[in-house]
């Protein structure tokens, strides 16, 4: 560790790993994250110190930091470690309690804190946990900040102080109910979205619009489990929650166990281990709703994303983030919005980005790396000082939708946040508009395939070098008898990305390979604007090559 830049602990979206016992010394505590993907209380104490030192450097004063957490058995130890470490450097610490990740965003801004720390591992199993850092604007940390934290935390560990936590330092200076603030903001957003889209919620026949008498909601056993379905029903939109607080977070439920391209028959759903799918299969296998009916919705464990379930002729399918973004844009378009700004990741459906001429208004598109922090960064060019809801969307097919949310303190000012509950509300409002007015046609999805190779040694994949060159050679040779126009491309924030973009026989295509930032896996993503022969075959060949070269 003699280089200026020390090993990063952060992945694509924070630090994550299985929760384990703390090693007896500081170096081993940090190495457990790097080598074993295991988090512990000692490492989090060191991270608390490092976070506070970076903020001290930037602010020149004592920072104020709010901590929130979700319902994981190991979180109490990790929260105590962070609190202890922050206090050692002199920070003021507020505990926000059990809260969804977007609720932590809201509380950072609402308490005028300098930063926030969310203890969660998102959709990972409940035996995992981790931490996400938010700045004073409620935005997730970027690589430069994470490298500064890494440099400082390793320096602290190398002092070999190996101190034990002090009970007094593990207690917060103040406690608030961050989830209450989140619920209040969601109620405000519900009314704001309805007014913006000229919807009279009380007069709408929601079962007629949605195509069924009751929707099933799966909050993944997260913070929204006890109140979100009830709140929607109270506003006239019939929902029933299927997850509970007795089962482990994310176990056989939630958006984290669904994929954007998933579809099922009714009989497959009846025997599925996923609680929402099994409930829908039992409910509808004898009396299926009309194709296109919205029948269910799933949030992930920390509540920052959402996927919908829609009926098909023989069963049901996932409505992904691309389709949800398109529906909201079409609803805005119906209402005469002249300019919409969108940010899409490198895994967005190519048919969506190529078909914006369907809309009457001007659509400004930004492409960015995978992760809602990059969606937010791409949207920063837009003004957030407006009297009405800013028409901006950041979307990933995984169900992350970054939308403008009213500032908790300042009128006519907005923040940017990915919130699964707000995403669902926006989709209900969009469907109400699209059901009653003459809207642009929905985009016809293109072809895409995503394959995850699990158990990879991610250090073997860099996005360049012999393996990447061999893959490009394979692709070019496979399609050598066709008109090929392909070039490699880089994207800010995607270190180690292989991205080959262009067209084959005039059809826009993309081949992408990247390491997961949170798990020991490497993913292949192939997209095409429309169906094209040979893509399944080349996907298999690339997957086989990656497995041979990357899995020990």
C-alpha positions in Angstrom: 0.0 0.0 0.0 2.7 2.5 -0.9 0.9 4.1 -3.8 -0.9 7.4 -3.4 -4.2 5.8 -4.1 -5.3 3.1 -1.7 -7.6 0.2 -2.5 -11.2 1.4 -2.9 -13.8 -0.1 -0.5 -16.8 1.3 -2.5 -18.5 -0.4 -5.4 -21.1 0.8 -7.9 -23.5 1.9 -5.1 -21.8 2.2 -1.8 -20.0 -0.5 0.3 -21.6 -3.9 0.7 -20.9 -7.3 2.0 -22.0 -10.1 4.3 -22.0 -9.0 8.0 -19.3 -10.7 10.0 -17.5 -10.4 13.3 -14.9 -7.7 13.6 -11.3 -8.8 13.3 -9.0 -7.9 16.2 -7.1 -5.2 14.2 -7.9 -2.4 11.8 -6.0 -3.6 8.8 -7.7 -7.0 8.8 -11.1 -5.2 9.3 -10.6 -3.3 6.0 -9.1 -6.3 4.2 -12.2 -8.3 5.1 -14.2 -5.9 2.8 -11.7 -6.1 0.0 -10.8 -9.8 0.1 -13.9 -11.5 1.5 -16.7 -9.0 0.7 -17.4 -8.9 4.5 -18.4 -5.8 6.5 -17.9 -5.5 10.2 -18.2 -3.0 13.1 -14.5 -2.2 13.3 -14.3 -1.3 9.6 -17.4 0.9 10.0 -15.8 2.7 12.9 -12.8 3.5 10.7 -15.1 4.6 7.9 -16.9 6.9 10.2 -13.6 8.5 11.1 -12.6 8.8 7.4 -16.0 10.3 6.4 -15.7 12.9 9.1 -12.1 13.8 8.3 -13.0 14.4 4.6 -15.9 16.6 5.6 -13.8 18.5 8.1 -11.3 19.2 5.3 -14.0 20.4 2.9 -16.0 22.4 5.5 -13.4 23.7 7.9 -15.8 23.0 10.8 -17.5 20.3 12.7 -19.8 18.4 10.3 -23.4 17.3 11.0 -24.3 13.9 9.7 -27.6 11.9 9.8 -27.6 8.1 9.8 -30.5 5.9 8.7 -30.8 2.2 8.3 -33.1 -0.6 7.1 -34.3 -3.8 8.7 -31.2 -6.0 8.7 -30.1 -8.1 11.7 -26.5 -6.8 11.6 -27.2 -3.1 11.2 -27.2 -2.2 14.9 -23.5 -3.1 15.1 -22.6 -1.2 11.9 -24.6 2.0 13.0 -22.8 1.9 16.3 -19.4 1.7 14.6 -20.2 4.6 12.3 -21.5 6.7 15.1 -18.4 6.0 17.3 -16.0 6.8 14.4 -17.8 10.0 13.5 -17.8 11.2 17.1 -14.0 10.5 17.4 -13.4 13.2 14.8 -15.9 15.6 16.4 -18.9 15.2 14.1 -22.5 15.8 15.3 -24.5 12.7 14.7 -28.2 12.4 14.2 -30.0 9.0 14.1 -32.9 8.9 11.7 -34.0 5.4 12.6 -35.5 2.8 10.2 -36.1 4.5 6.9 -36.1 3.9 3.2 -33.0 5.2 1.3 -35.0 8.1 -0.3 -36.2 9.0 3.2 -32.6 9.4 4.2 -32.1 11.7 1.2 -35.0 13.7 2.4 -33.8 13.9 6.0 -30.3 15.1 5.1 -31.8 18.1 3.3 -34.6 18.6 5.9 -32.2 18.7 8.8 -29.7 20.8 6.9 -27.1 18.3 7.5 -23.7 18.2 5.8 -24.1 14.5 4.8 -26.0 11.3 5.3 -25.1 7.7 5.7 -27.6 5.0 4.8 -26.8 1.6 6.3 -28.2 -0.9 3.8 -27.3 -3.4 1.1 -30.3 -2.5 -1.1 -31.7 -5.7 -2.7 -29.0 -8.0 -1.3 -30.0 -10.7 1.2 -30.7 -9.6 4.7 -27.5 -11.2 5.9 -25.6 -8.5 3.9 -25.4 -4.9 4.7 -23.3 -1.8 3.8 -23.4 1.9 3.6 -24.2 4.6 1.1 -23.0 8.2 1.5 -25.1 11.2 0.6 -23.8 14.8 0.4 -25.6 17.9 1.7 -27.9 17.9 -1.4 -28.9 14.4 -0.8 -26.9 13.0 -3.7 -24.8 9.8 -3.6 -21.1 9.9 -3.4 -18.9 10.0 -6.6 -15.7 8.2 -7.3 -13.4 11.1 -6.4 -14.9 11.4 -2.9 -14.8 7.6 -2.4 -11.1 7.6 -3.3 -10.4 10.3 -0.7 -12.2 8.2 1.9 -10.2 5.1 0.9 -6.9 7.0 1.2 -7.7 8.3 4.6 -9.3 5.1 6.1 -6.2 3.1 5.2 -3.9 5.7 6.8 -6.0 5.5 9.9 -5.8 1.7 9.9 -2.0 1.8 9.4 -1.6 3.7 12.7 -2.3 0.3 14.3 -4.2 1.9 17.2 -6.8 -1.0 17.0 -9.0 0.7 19.6 -12.2 -0.8 20.9 -15.6 1.1 20.6 -16.7 3.3 23.4 -20.4 2.9 24.4 -20.8 6.7 25.0 -19.5 7.5 21.5 -21.9 5.1 20.0 -24.9 7.1 21.1 -26.3 9.9 18.8 -26.5 13.5 19.7 -30.1 13.6 18.5 -32.8 11.3 17.2 -35.4 12.0 14.6 -38.1 10.0 12.8 -36.8 10.2 9.2 -39.5 7.9 7.9 -42.3 10.3 9.0 -40.6 13.0 6.9 -40.4 10.7 3.9 -44.1 9.9 4.2 -45.0 13.6 4.4 -42.9 14.3 1.3 -44.6 11.4 -0.6 -48.0 12.7 0.3 -47.0 16.1 -1.0 -45.6 14.5 -4.2 -48.9 12.6 -4.7 -50.9 15.8 -4.7 -48.3 17.6 -6.8 -48.2 15.0 -9.5 -52.0 14.8 -9.7 -52.2 18.6 -10.0 -49.4 18.8 -12.6 -51.1 16.2 -14.8 -54.6 17.7 -14.3 -55.9 14.6 -12.6 -58.9 14.7 -10.1 -57.9 11.6 -8.1 -61.2 11.4 -6.2 -63.3 11.2 -9.4 -61.2 8.5 -11.1 -62.5 4.9 -11.4 -59.1 3.3 -10.7 -60.3 -0.3 -11.2 -61.4 0.6 -14.7 -58.2 2.4 -15.5 -56.0 -0.4 -14.1 -58.1 -3.2 -15.4 -58.5 -5.0 -12.0 -60.3 -4.4 -8.7 -57.1 -4.5 -6.5 -53.4 -4.3 -7.1 -50.9 -6.3 -5.1 -47.9 -4.4 -3.7 -44.6 -6.0 -2.6 -42.5 -3.7 -0.5 -39.9 -6.4 0.0 -40.4 -6.2 3.8 -38.9 -2.8 3.8 -39.9 0.5 5.4 -43.0 1.0 3.3 -44.5 -2.4 4.2 -46.8 -1.2 6.9 -48.1 2.1 5.4 -47.7 2.5 1.6 -50.5 0.2 0.4 -52.8 1.6 3.1 -52.0 5.2 2.1 -52.8 4.5 -1.6 -56.0 2.7 -0.7 -57.1 5.6 1.5 -56.7 7.8 -1.6 -59.0 5.6 -3.6 -56.4 3.4 -5.3 -57.0 -0.2 -4.2 -53.7 -1.9 -3.1 -52.9 -4.9 -0.8 -49.4 -5.5 0.6 -48.1 -9.1 0.2 -44.7 -8.8 2.0 -44.4 -8.6 5.8 -42.1 -7.7 8.6 -41.9 -11.2 10.0 -39.8 -12.6 7.2 -36.2 -11.6 6.4 -35.9 -8.5 4.3 -35.8 -9.3 0.5 -36.4 -13.0 1.0 -38.4 -14.3 -2.0 -39.9 -10.9 -2.6 -39.2 -7.4 -3.9 -37.9 -5.9 -7.1 -34.4 -7.2 -6.4 -35.5 -10.7 -7.3 -37.0 -9.7 -10.6 -35.3 -8.9 -13.9 -36.4 -6.3 -16.5 -37.0 -9.0 -19.2 -38.9 -11.5 -17.0 -42.2 -13.0 -18.1 -44.2 -16.0 -16.9 -47.3 -18.0 -17.6 -50.0 -18.2 -14.9 -49.1 -21.8 -14.0 -45.4 -20.8 -13.6 -46.4 -18.0 -11.3 -48.5 -20.3 -9.1 -45.4 -22.4 -8.2 -42.9 -19.5 -8.2 -40.9 -18.9 -5.0 -41.3 -15.1 -5.4 -44.2 -14.1 -3.1 -45.7 -11.5 -5.3 -45.7 -13.8 -8.4 -47.2 -16.7 -6.5 -49.9 -14.5 -5.1 -50.8 -13.1 -8.5 -50.8 -16.7 -10.0 -53.2 -17.9 -7.3 -55.4 -14.9 -7.8 -55.7 -14.9 -11.6 -55.0 -18.3 -13.0 -58.7 -19.2 -13.3 -59.9 -15.7 -14.2 -57.1 -13.8 -16.0 -57.5 -10.0 -16.3 -57.4 -8.4 -19.7 -53.9 -8.2 -21.3 -52.2 -5.0 -20.4 -53.8 -4.6 -17.0 -51.5 -3.4 -14.2 -51.7 -6.1 -11.5 -48.8 -5.6 -9.2 -45.8 -3.6 -8.2 -42.5 -4.4 -6.3 -40.1 -2.1 -4.5 -36.7 -3.2 -3.4 -35.5 -3.6 0.2 -34.3 0.0 0.7 -37.1 1.5 -1.4 -35.2 3.3 -4.1 -36.6 1.5 -7.1 -39.7 -0.1 -8.5 -40.8 -2.6 -11.1 -44.4 -3.2 -12.3 -46.2 -6.4 -13.2 -48.6 -6.3 -16.1 -50.8 -9.0 -17.5 -50.2 -10.6 -20.9 -52.3 -13.0 -23.0 -51.1 -16.1 -21.1 -49.6 -14.7 -17.9 -47.7 -11.6 -16.8 -44.4 -9.7 -17.5 -42.2 -7.1 -15.9 -42.7 -3.4 -16.9 -39.2 -2.1 -16.6 -37.7 1.3 -16.0 -37.5 2.0 -19.8 -41.2 1.4 -20.2 -42.1 3.4 -17.1 -40.0 6.4 -18.3 -41.7 6.2 -21.7 -45.2 6.2 -20.1 -44.4 9.2 -18.0 -43.0 11.1 -21.0 -46.1 10.3 -23.1 -48.3 11.6 -20.3 -46.3 14.8 -20.1 -46.5 15.0 -23.9 -50.3 14.7 -23.8 -50.4 17.7 -21.5 -48.4 19.8 -24.0 -45.0 19.8 -22.3 -42.6 21.3 -24.9 -39.3 20.1 -23.4 -38.3 17.0 -21.5 -34.8 16.1 -20.3 -33.9 12.4 -19.8 -30.8 10.5 -18.7 -30.5 6.9 -19.7 -27.8 4.4 -18.8 -25.7 2.3 -21.2 -28.2 -0.5 -20.7 -31.3 1.3 -21.9 -33.4 -0.1 -24.7 -32.0 1.2 -28.0 -35.5 1.3 -29.5 -36.5 3.8 -26.8 -33.8 6.3 -27.4 -34.2 6.0 -31.2 -38.0 6.7 -31.2 -38.4 10.0 -29.4 -39.8 11.6 -32.6 -43.1 10.0 -31.5 -43.4 12.8 -29.0 -44.4 16.3 -30.0 -42.1 18.1 -27.7 -38.3 18.3 -27.7 -36.6 15.5 -25.8 -33.0 16.1 -24.7 -31.2 12.8 -24.0 -28.0 12.2 -21.9 -26.3 8.8 -21.8 -24.4 7.9 -18.6 -22.9 5.0 -16.6 -25.0 2.5 -14.7 -26.2 3.6 -11.3 -28.7 6.3 -10.2 -25.8 8.6 -9.0 -24.8 8.9 -12.7 -28.4 9.6 -13.7 -28.5 12.4 -11.2 -25.2 13.8 -12.3 -26.3 13.8 -16.0 -29.5 15.8 -15.0 -27.6 18.4 -13.0 -27.5 20.6 -16.2 -31.2 21.3 -15.6 -32.5 24.1 -13.3 -34.2 22.9 -10.2 -35.6 26.3 -9.3 -39.1 26.1 -10.7 -42.7 26.7 -9.5 -43.9 23.5 -11.2 -42.7 20.0 -11.3 -39.5 19.9 -13.5 -39.9 17.6 -16.5 -36.8 15.5 -16.0 -36.3 11.8 -15.7 -33.3 9.6 -15.1 -34.1 6.0 -15.9 -32.6 2.5 -15.8 -34.4 -0.6 -16.9 -33.7 -2.1 -13.4 -36.4 0.2 -12.1 -34.4 3.2 -10.9 -36.2 6.3 -11.9 -34.7 9.6 -10.7 -37.4 12.3 -10.6 -37.6 15.8 -9.2 -38.9 16.0 -5.6 -40.0 19.1 -3.7 -37.3 20.6 -1.5 -38.3 19.9 2.2 -37.6 23.5 3.2 -37.4 25.9 0.3 -40.5 26.6 -1.8 -40.2 26.5 -5.6 -37.0 24.4 -5.4 -36.5 20.7 -6.1 -34.1 17.9 -5.4 -33.3 14.8 -7.4 -33.9 11.4 -6.0 -34.7 7.8 -6.9 -37.7 6.7 -4.9 -39.6 3.5 -5.6 -42.8 4.7 -4.0 -42.7 8.0 -5.9 -42.0 6.0 -9.1 -45.1 3.9 -8.5 -47.2 7.0 -7.9 -46.0 8.6 -11.1 -46.9 5.5 -13.0 -50.4 5.4 -11.6 -50.9 9.1 -12.6 -49.4 8.4 -16.1 -51.8 5.6 -16.7 -54.7 7.7 -15.7 -53.7 10.3 -18.3 -52.9 7.8 -21.0 -56.2 5.9 -20.4 -58.3 9.1 -21.0 -56.5 11.0 -23.7 -55.1 10.5 -27.2 -51.4 9.9 -26.5 -48.4 9.0 -28.6 -48.0 5.3 -29.1 -45.7 3.4 -26.7 -42.3 2.5 -28.0 -41.9 -1.0 -29.3 -39.1 -2.6 -27.3 -36.0 -3.7 -29.1 -33.9 -6.8 -28.5 -31.8 -7.2 -25.4 -30.1 -9.9 -23.5 -28.3 -9.7 -20.2 -26.2 -12.5 -18.8 -24.5 -12.5 -15.4 -21.5 -14.7 -15.0 -21.3 -15.4 -11.2 -18.2 -16.2 -9.2 -15.8 -14.3 -11.4 -12.5 -13.0 -10.3 -13.2 -9.4 -11.2 -9.6 -8.4 -11.2 -9.2 -10.5 -14.4 -11.6 -8.2 -16.3 -10.4 -4.6 -17.1 -12.4 -3.9 -20.2 -9.2 -4.0 -22.4 -6.3 -6.3 -23.0 -6.2 -9.8 -24.5 -9.7 -11.0 -23.4 -11.5 -7.9 -24.5 -9.6 -7.9 -27.8 -10.5 -11.6 -28.3 -14.2 -10.8 -27.8 -14.2 -7.9 -30.3 -12.5 -10.3 -32.8 -15.2 -12.9 -32.1 -17.9 -10.4 -32.8 -16.4 -9.1 -36.0 -15.7 -12.6 -37.3 -19.2 -13.8 -36.4 -20.8 -11.0 -38.5 -18.1 -10.7 -41.1 -20.5 -11.4 -44.0 -22.7 -8.4 -43.0 -22.2 -4.7 -43.2 -20.5 -3.9 -39.9 -19.8 -0.4 -38.4 -18.7 -0.9 -34.8 -16.4 1.1 -32.5 -15.3 0.9 -28.9 -16.6 3.7 -26.7 -15.9 4.8 -23.1 -18.4 6.3 -20.6 -17.5 8.4 -17.6 -17.8 6.4 -14.4 -17.6 3.0 -16.0 -14.1 1.8 -15.2 -13.4 -1.5 -16.8 -16.2 -1.2 -19.3 -16.0 -2.9 -22.7 -18.6 -1.1 -25.0 -18.7 -1.9 -28.7 -21.3 0.3 -30.4 -22.5 0.9 -33.9 -24.7 -0.9 -36.4 -24.8 -4.2 -38.3 -26.8 -4.2 -41.5 -28.1 -0.8 -40.5 -29.5 -2.0 -37.2 -28.2 -0.2 -34.2 -26.4 -2.6 -31.8 -24.4 -2.5 -28.6 -22.2 -5.1 -26.8 -21.3 -4.2 -23.3 -19.3 -6.1 -20.6 -18.7 -4.8 -17.1 -17.9 -6.0 -13.6 -20.5 -5.7 -10.9 -19.6 -3.2 -8.3 -21.4 -5.0 -5.5 -21.0 -8.8 -6.2 -18.5 -11.2 -7.6 -20.0 -11.3 -11.0 -19.3 -9.9 -14.5 -22.2 -9.0 -16.8 -22.7 -9.2 -20.6 -25.4 -6.9 -22.1 -26.3 -7.1 -25.8 -28.8 -4.7 -27.2 -30.3 -4.1 -30.7 -32.8 -1.6 -31.9 -34.8 -4.6 -33.4 -34.6 -8.3 -33.8 -31.5 -9.6 -35.6 -30.3 -13.1 -36.3 -27.2 -14.3 -34.6 -27.4 -12.3 -31.4 -28.4 -15.3 -29.2 -25.5 -17.4 -30.7 -22.9 -14.7 -30.2 -24.2 -14.1 -26.6 -23.5 -17.8 -25.8 -20.0 -17.7 -27.3 -19.1 -14.6 -25.4 -20.5 -16.0 -22.2 -18.5 -19.2 -22.6 -15.3 -17.3 -23.2 -15.9 -15.0 -20.1 -16.7 -18.0 -17.9 -13.5 -19.8 -19.0 -11.3 -16.8 -18.4 -12.8 -15.1 -15.4 -14.2 -17.9 -13.1 -11.4 -19.5 -11.0 
